Each structure stands twice: as structure tokens, then as C-alpha cells.
Amino acid sequence: MTNTIKISPSILSADFSKLGSEVISLEKAGADYIHIDVMDGHFVPNLTIGPEVIKKLRPLTKKIFDVHLMISPVDNFIKDFADAGADIITFHPEATKDTAKTIDLIRKERKKVGISLKPKSKLDLIEKYLDDIDLVLIMSVEPGFGGQKFMPEVLEKTERLKEIIKNKKLNIDIEIDGGINFENCTLAKQAGANILVSGSTIFKENKGDLKKNIEILRKN
């Protein structure tokens, strides 16, 4: 893990009627990754986009597609999202019967592996897999909808995870997603996160000035 802060704007807050141009604008504005939330209406109470949309967006940018799968059973869809152009595929341990097998499926597609923890999910669920993954995504809201308020109670879990990674000398990114704004982004960084996912703040603050909002999140 590096100390460089990366910003991964969530296109869940973008204008879906012009998603392609929104992605191009994010690249021009200096986004490091493009965060794509995939929800199935089953694992979480909302429906979003599938592999076909990602496939259409893929030629528009060289930015890393940071794809967060909130779908169950997740194994059935990994190849589809890999083929569509995902670079990082992140899943929830509760969405699979065999976490090690899911990690292996993603690795076979030559993609980076992320595991996500919901606010109440414990680190014990993933600790033994840390040697085999590239990223942990800490959810700071209940997954399912954009625009929710940040839950500061997840910062303690983030700090503990950072300590474990440091003690084991692992090279793992810590990403945080949910209600990240210009104030709490500092707390997230102090707790150990080096990738910030933000939707509403990037797309709506400062009259939608994407570049300015990304820079504020990076530097605050």
C-alpha cells in the first residue's frame, strides 16, 4: 500500500442518461479510478448496472474500473464482469459459499481482487485471506443506495485493518466508500484508507466542478 491518496468517483451519482460523457469528464478531471457499483436487488435492495453497460463504457477511458459487486451468488458473474472490462473485482464474503474459491476465480481472470465489508461485518471474515487479495473495501454506509450519511464507527475497524496489514507487511489498498465528503475524508485517511470512493460530493458540490471536488478530497 502506498501513501498516495487515490480518488475513485462512484458513477452511481452520475447522470445515467449520459454515462459515457460523465466517465470521460471524470478522467479529464483527474480521477484515479472509476468506481462502478453493481447491485442485484437481492443481496442489496437496489438494482444498478450490469456487464453490458461496463462493456460500452470500457473503450471510453483507460482509467482503472473499480467494480464493486453487491450480488449473490457472486461466482456466477465474475467472468462476465472480467470480460466486460473490470480491472478490480470486489465482492462480499457473505455473497459466496467459499471465499477462497471466489478469490481464485477472480485471479484466474487476471484481475485484482477486493473484498468488501459492510458496516457490521467483522474483520474476522477476511483476515485469513489478506495474503491473497489486493484491496479491502470498508463500507461506511449500508450498501444499496447513494447519498447516505457516513458512519464514523467504521473508522475503528479501518484502523485495526491498517495495523494488521502493517504488521504482516502486506501490500494491500484500503478503500472506503459511503458518505465521503470534504470533512470526513480527513478522518478516513487518518484511519488508514488510501482510496476514497465518493459520489454525491464529487458530482454535486461546487456546482458539479469535478476537478475541484476531486482535488479537495485528495488534499483535505
C-alpha positions in Angstrom: 0.0 0.0 0.0 1.3 3.5 -0.8 0.7 6.7 1.0 -0.6 8.3 -2.2 -4.4 9.1 -1.9 -6.4 7.8 -4.9 -9.9 9.1 -5.7 -12.4 6.7 -7.2 -15.6 8.6 -8.1 -18.8 6.5 -7.9 -20.8 6.7 -11.1 -23.8 5.8 -9.0 -24.2 9.5 -8.6 -23.6 10.4 -12.3 -26.3 11.3 -14.8 -27.2 7.9 -16.2 -28.7 9.5 -19.4 -25.1 10.5 -20.4 -23.0 8.0 -18.5 -20.3 7.8 -21.3 -19.6 11.5 -21.2 -19.7 11.5 -17.4 -16.9 8.9 -17.4 -14.9 10.9 -19.9 -15.3 14.0 -17.8 -14.1 12.2 -14.7 -10.9 11.1 -16.5 -10.3 14.7 -17.6 -11.0 15.9 -14.0 -8.1 13.7 -12.6 -10.0 10.7 -11.2 -7.6 7.8 -10.5 -10.2 5.1 -10.8 -13.8 4.8 -11.9 -15.9 3.1 -9.2 -18.8 1.0 -10.5 -21.4 -0.2 -8.1 -23.2 -3.4 -9.3 -26.4 -4.2 -7.3 -28.8 -7.1 -7.9 -31.9 -6.2 -5.9 -31.3 -9.4 -3.9 -28.0 -9.1 -2.0 -28.8 -5.3 -1.6 -32.2 -3.6 -2.0 -31.4 -1.8 -5.3 -30.7 -2.5 -9.0 -28.0 -0.8 -11.0 -25.9 -1.7 -14.0 -24.7 -5.0 -15.5 -21.7 -6.1 -17.6 -23.2 -4.8 -20.9 -23.0 -1.2 -19.6 -19.4 -1.6 -18.4 -18.5 -3.1 -21.8 -19.9 0.0 -23.5 -18.0 2.3 -21.1 -14.7 0.5 -21.4 -13.5 1.9 -24.7 -14.1 5.5 -23.4 -11.3 5.6 -20.8 -8.0 3.9 -19.8 -8.8 4.5 -16.2 -9.0 1.5 -13.8 -12.5 0.2 -13.5 -13.0 -0.4 -9.8 -16.0 -2.8 -9.8 -17.9 -3.5 -6.6 -20.2 -6.5 -6.9 -23.1 -6.4 -4.5 -24.6 -9.5 -6.0 -25.2 -13.1 -4.8 -24.3 -15.8 -5.7 -21.3 -13.8 -6.9 -19.3 -16.6 -8.6 -21.8 -16.9 -11.5 -21.0 -13.4 -12.7 -17.2 -12.9 -12.2 -16.3 -14.0 -15.8 -18.9 -11.6 -17.3 -17.6 -8.6 -15.4 -14.0 -9.6 -16.1 -14.8 -9.9 -19.8 -16.7 -6.6 -19.8 -13.5 -4.7 -18.7 -13.3 -4.7 -14.9 -9.8 -4.2 -13.5 -10.5 -4.7 -9.8 -13.4 -7.0 -8.8 -14.5 -6.6 -5.3 -17.1 -9.0 -3.6 -18.6 -9.5 -0.2 -17.7 -12.7 1.8 -21.5 -13.0 2.6 -22.2 -13.4 -1.1 -20.3 -16.6 -1.6 -20.2 -20.1 0.0 -16.4 -20.3 -0.5 -14.4 -17.1 -0.2 -11.1 -18.8 -1.3 -12.8 -20.2 -4.4 -14.2 -16.7 -5.3 -10.7 -15.2 -4.9 -9.3 -17.9 -7.2 -12.0 -17.3 -9.8 -11.1 -13.6 -10.0 -7.3 -14.4 -10.1 -7.9 -16.8 -13.0 -9.4 -13.9 -14.9 -6.1 -12.0 -14.1 -7.9 -9.2 -12.3 -7.1 -7.6 -8.9 -9.1 -9.0 -6.0 -11.0 -6.9 -3.5 -13.1 -8.0 -0.5 -15.7 -5.6 0.9 -17.0 -5.4 4.5 -20.4 -3.9 5.3 -20.5 -1.7 8.4 -21.4 -4.5 10.7 -19.2 -7.2 9.1 -16.2 -8.2 11.2 -12.5 -8.3 10.1 -12.5 -12.0 11.2 -14.5 -12.7 8.0 -11.5 -11.8 5.8 -8.3 -11.8 8.0 -7.1 -15.2 6.8 -7.5 -14.2 3.1 -5.4 -11.0 3.4 -2.3 -12.7 1.9 -4.3 -13.5 -1.3 -6.1 -10.2 -2.1 -5.1 -6.7 -3.3 -7.7 -4.5 -1.7 -10.2 -4.2 1.2 -13.3 -2.0 0.7 -14.7 -0.8 4.0 -18.3 0.3 3.6 -19.1 3.4 5.7 -22.8 3.2 4.8 -25.2 0.2 4.4 -24.7 -0.9 0.8 -27.6 -0.3 -1.6 -28.1 3.4 -2.2 -26.1 6.5 -2.8 -26.4 9.7 -0.7 -26.3 8.1 2.7 -24.6 9.6 5.8 -21.1 8.4 6.7 -20.9 6.0 9.7 -17.9 7.1 11.8 -18.0 3.8 13.8 -16.3 2.0 10.8 -13.1 4.1 11.4 -12.0 1.9 14.3 -12.3 -1.2 12.0 -10.2 0.7 9.4 -7.5 1.5 11.9 -7.4 -2.2 13.0 -7.1 -3.4 9.5 -4.3 -0.9 8.7 -2.4 -2.2 11.8 -2.8 -5.9 10.7 -1.6 -5.0 7.2 1.4 -3.2 8.6 2.3 -6.0 11.0 2.1 -8.6 8.2 4.0 -6.3 5.8 1.3 -6.8 3.2 0.8 -4.6 0.1 -3.0 -4.1 0.3 -5.0 -1.0 -0.5 -7.7 0.2 2.0 -10.6 1.7 0.2 -13.5 3.4 2.0 -17.0 4.0 0.5 -20.1 5.7 1.8 -21.0 9.3 2.5 -17.4 10.5 2.0 -17.3 14.3 1.9 -14.8 17.2 2.4 -14.9 16.9 6.2 -14.8 13.2 6.9 -12.3 12.3 4.1 -9.6 13.5 6.5 -10.7 11.0 9.2 -10.8 8.2 6.6 -7.2 9.0 5.6 -6.1 9.2 9.2 -7.6 5.8 9.9 -5.6 4.3 7.1 -7.7 4.5 3.9 -5.7 5.3 0.7 -8.5 5.1 -1.8 -11.6 7.2 -1.3 -14.9 6.5 -3.1 -17.2 9.4 -3.4 -20.3 10.0 -5.4 -22.6 12.8 -4.3 -19.7 15.1 -3.1 -17.9 14.8 -6.4 -20.9 15.3 -8.7 -22.8 17.8 -6.7 -20.6 20.1 -4.6 -19.2 23.4 -6.0 -21.8 23.3 -8.8 -20.5 20.0 -10.0 -16.9 21.1 -10.6 -15.5 17.6 -10.8 -11.8 18.6 -10.9 -12.1 20.9 -7.9 -14.0 18.4 -5.9 -11.6 15.6 -6.6 -8.6 17.8 -5.6 -10.3 18.9 -2.4 -10.9 15.2 -1.4 -7.3 14.3 -2.3 -5.7 17.2 -0.3 -8.0 17.6 2.7 
